[in-house]
Every structure is written in structure tokens, then in C-alpha cells.
Amino acid sequence: MARNKDGDVSSSEKKQGRLSQVLDVYRISKQADPLIGWYMLLSFLVVFGVLLIVGFLVKLPWILGIFGVLFGILAATIIMSRRAERAAYSQIEGQAGAAGAALTSIRRGWYTDREPVAADVARPGDIASAAMVYRALGRPGVVLVGEGPTGRVQKLLAAEKRRVERVAPGVPVTTLRVGSGENEVPLPKLASKVQRLKPQITKDEMAIVNKRLKAIGGLRAPLPPGVDPARARMDRRALRGK
């Protein structure tokens, strides 16, 4: 990548880099969502058509036509971003570790870890039977997210909540379960659900709580031999348009 005399990347190179990212997102998303191109085209045509019609009505077709192109491209980009995000989640949904991957898509203002902090396996070697709990820390407090069979997940969440409350008394602890059932959060909505929680503690308090949580350690129960709880990986390129 070309740099100027001060060692900075030129603006043209930055634009080419962003365009390359957009094309990568489109190519990756199209593999999981073959209709994404048609949705993008439809959104562009609708926005462009509406503004062009308004332009003729107010006798400014060229001006509003140009705005129609610009806003049409913006609309198509937004559609691509939304459907790319949906495609990324569809690739990991149902896999062990999906909740952890979704939590690590939260970037700013949160401490997250892909590794579970607690796990329970009904039958050794059967990953489908594993119940796991993941932890996130932000200004709303500690958020515990469980995935797996409901009964064992609830027990794990209750035990982990007590453990957190012992080392961080007074800090709010929210428990969530990932799934499509009653009182469960669908995987694609997990990150936004967590981020919408109301702030309860300061950033300084977050730092203190984070140190205490690290001190108590992470996973307390072994997963089946050979199982990688981090194997469900969110395709970050499919989320760059967020």
C-alpha cells in the first residue's frame, strides 16, 4: 500500500481498501445469501425512482436524480450490511460456541471472551449435550449468556451468577439464554440485546470488576475431549458494514 513521505497511507489507497472490503463482504455474503444482489438492486431502484419522480414534480429532475443515485447507493449498502450480518449469524447458529462468537462481535465498551466460563456435559464426547455459559462485562454490569439444553443451562447460570456476586457484590448481573424458545434471545439479536442494557456502573468500576473476574478464573468444568468451544467463528468481514 502506497504511503506519502510522512509514512501515512494515501487517501486514494484508503478508498481502494474500503472498496475492497465492501466487495469482500458482498462475495462472502452472496455464498450464504444468493439473493443479496437482487435486494440491493431493488433498494437502489426504489430510492432512485422515488427521488426522480419527486424531481420531475418539482421540476428539478437532474438535481434530485443525482441525489437519487447517492441515496440509492447508500440504501443498497445498508441492505448489504444487514443481510451480510444475517448470513454471518446463519453460518454459526446451532454450533457450540455460537454465543461466545456473537458476544465478541461487541467491540466498544465491553470486556468479552470467546471461551466459556462454565460448562456441563451430559455424555462425554457429545458436544450436542454441552451446556455452556459465557460472560461479558460492560457498564450495565455482568452479563451471563447460556447456550445448550435449557435445564442444565439454567443451573449453570444460577451457579455462575452466585459466583460473580461473591466477588463483585452490588454489581448488577443479567442472565440470558440463547435460543428460539420462550424467554430466550435469538442468536442474531444477542449482541444488540446486550448493548441495549441500561448502564449501571462507571468505567472505573468496570475495570475493578474485570480484575476480580479474572482472578476467579474461567472454565470450571471440562468439555468433551477434542472439542474446541471457540470453533464457531463469526466472519468479521461480513460485519464491517455495521
C-alpha positions, 0 to 999 in steps of 0.5 A, a space after each residue: 500500500 502506497 504511503 506519502 513521505 510522512 509514512 501515512 497511507 494515501 487517501 486514494 489507497 484508503 478508498 481502494 481498501 474500503 472498496 475492497 472490503 465492501 466487495 469482500 463482504 458482498 462475495 462472502 455474503 452472496 455464498 450464504 445469501 444468493 439473493 443479496 444482489 437482487 435486494 440491493 438492486 431493488 433498494 437502489 431502484 426504489 430510492 432512485 425512482 422515488 427521488 426522480 419522480 419527486 424531481 420531475 414534480 418539482 421540476 428539478 429532475 437532474 438535481 434530485 436524480 443525482 441525489 437519487 443515485 447517492 441515496 440509492 447507493 447508500 440504501 443498497 449498502 445498508 441492505 448489504 450490511 444487514 443481510 451480510 450480518 444475517 448470513 454471518 449469524 446463519 453460518 454459526 447458529 446451532 454450533 457450540 460456541 455460537 454465543 461466545 462468537 456473537 458476544 465478541 462481535 461487541 467491540 466498544 465498551 465491553 470486556 468479552 471472551 470467546 471461551 466459556 466460563 462454565 460448562 456441563 456435559 451430559 455424555 462425554 464426547 457429545 458436544 450436542 449435550 454441552 451446556 455452556 455459559 459465557 460472560 461479558 462485562 460492560 457498564 450495565 454490569 455482568 452479563 451471563 449468556 447460556 447456550 445448550 439444553 435449557 435445564 442444565 443451562 439454567 443451573 449453570 447460570 444460577 451457579 455462575 451468577 452466585 459466583 460473580 456476586 461473591 466477588 463483585 457484590 452490588 454489581 448488577 448481573 443479567 442472565 440470558 439464554 440463547 435460543 428460539 424458545 420462550 424467554 430466550 434471545 435469538 442468536 442474531 439479536 444477542 449482541 444488540 440485546 446486550 448493548 441495549 442494557 441500561 448502564 449501571 456502573 462507571 468505567 472505573 468500576 468496570 475495570 475493578 470488576 474485570 480484575 476480580 473476574 479474572 482472578 476467579 478464573 474461567 472454565 470450571 468444568 471440562 468439555 468433551 475431549 477434542 472439542 474446541 468451544 471457540 470453533 464457531 467463528 463469526 466472519 468479521 468481514 461480513 460485519 464491517 458494514 455495521 
